[in-house]
């Protein structure tokens, strides 16, 4: 997955035109070609979430810092988005959360 993410910063998989289209929100919302694109805490956040009975996944990218977080679970009710957001906050120096600690 890391190699996939790193390849999306290059033109190895797609040309610049298609990468731009993929990572640009299209009206009427914040969805590009397969990705949600939002601005949070003054930085761009690009993400996709999916699941089905038996699994849940959340992938998020912060292009400015090339931070990539992916959470995969074989439990469809796992809070993958929350876990990914907490991990990203730690990686980006925005949180002092201790994983596994008590609230």
C-alpha positions as CSV (number, residue, x, y, z in Angstrom):
1,X,0.0,0.0,0.0
2,X,2.9,2.3,0.7
3,X,4.3,1.7,-2.8
4,X,0.8,2.5,-4.2
5,X,0.7,5.7,-2.3
6,X,4.2,6.7,-3.3
7,X,3.4,6.0,-7.0
8,X,0.5,8.4,-6.9
9,X,3.0,11.3,-6.4
10,X,4.6,10.3,-9.8
11,X,3.3,9.7,-13.3
12,X,4.2,6.0,-13.2
13,X,0.6,4.9,-13.0
14,X,-1.3,7.9,-14.5
15,X,-0.4,11.0,-16.4
16,X,-0.5,14.4,-14.7
17,X,-3.9,15.3,-16.3
18,X,-5.6,12.2,-14.7
19,X,-3.8,12.6,-11.4
20,X,-5.1,16.2,-11.2
21,X,-8.6,15.1,-12.1
22,X,-8.5,12.3,-9.5
23,X,-7.4,14.6,-6.7
24,X,-9.6,17.6,-7.5
25,X,-13.1,17.8,-6.0
26,X,-15.9,18.0,-8.5
27,X,-19.2,19.6,-7.9
28,X,-21.6,19.2,-6.2
29,X,-19.3,18.0,-3.4
30,X,-15.9,17.1,-2.2
31,X,-15.4,14.0,-4.3
32,X,-12.7,13.5,-6.9
33,X,-12.3,10.4,-9.0
34,X,-12.4,7.8,-6.2
35,X,-11.2,10.1,-3.4
36,X,-12.8,12.6,-1.0
37,X,-10.8,15.8,-0.8
38,X,-11.1,18.2,2.2
39,X,-9.2,20.9,3.9
40,X,-8.7,20.2,7.6
41,X,-6.6,22.2,10.0
42,X,-5.2,24.2,7.1
43,X,-4.0,21.1,5.2
44,X,-5.4,19.0,2.4
45,X,-6.7,15.6,3.4
46,X,-7.4,13.0,0.7
47,X,-9.2,9.9,1.8
48,X,-11.3,6.9,0.9
49,X,-13.2,4.5,3.1
50,X,-14.7,1.1,2.4
51,X,-16.1,-1.9,4.0
52,X,-18.3,-4.9,3.7
53,X,-19.4,-7.7,6.0
54,X,-16.0,-9.0,7.3
55,X,-13.8,-6.0,6.8
56,X,-13.4,-2.2,7.1
57,X,-10.7,0.1,5.7
58,X,-9.7,3.7,5.7
59,X,-6.9,5.3,3.7
60,X,-5.9,8.9,4.1
61,X,-3.1,11.0,2.5
62,X,-1.8,14.4,3.4
63,X,0.1,15.4,0.2
64,X,1.8,18.5,1.8
65,X,3.8,16.3,4.1
66,X,3.4,13.0,2.2
67,X,1.9,11.5,5.3
68,X,0.0,8.3,4.5
69,X,-2.1,6.3,7.0
70,X,-4.1,3.2,6.3
71,X,-6.1,1.2,8.7
72,X,-7.4,-2.3,7.7
73,X,-9.6,-4.4,9.9
74,X,-11.3,-7.7,9.5
75,X,-14.2,-6.4,11.7
76,X,-16.7,-4.3,9.7
77,X,-17.6,-2.3,12.8
78,X,-14.1,-1.2,13.7
79,X,-13.6,2.5,14.0
80,X,-11.1,2.7,11.2
81,X,-11.7,6.4,10.4
82,X,-11.1,7.4,14.1
83,X,-8.0,5.2,14.4
84,X,-6.6,6.7,11.1
85,X,-7.4,10.3,12.2
86,X,-5.7,9.7,15.6
87,X,-2.6,8.1,13.9
88,X,-2.4,11.0,11.5
89,X,-2.7,13.6,14.3
90,X,0.3,11.8,16.0
91,X,2.3,11.7,12.8
92,X,1.6,15.3,12.1
93,X,2.5,16.5,15.6
94,X,-1.1,17.6,16.3
95,X,-1.8,15.3,19.2
96,X,-0.2,13.9,22.3
97,X,-2.6,10.9,22.4
98,X,-1.1,7.7,23.6
99,X,-2.4,4.8,21.6
100,X,-3.9,2.2,23.9
101,X,-4.1,4.7,26.7
102,X,-7.2,5.6,28.7
103,X,-9.2,8.7,27.9
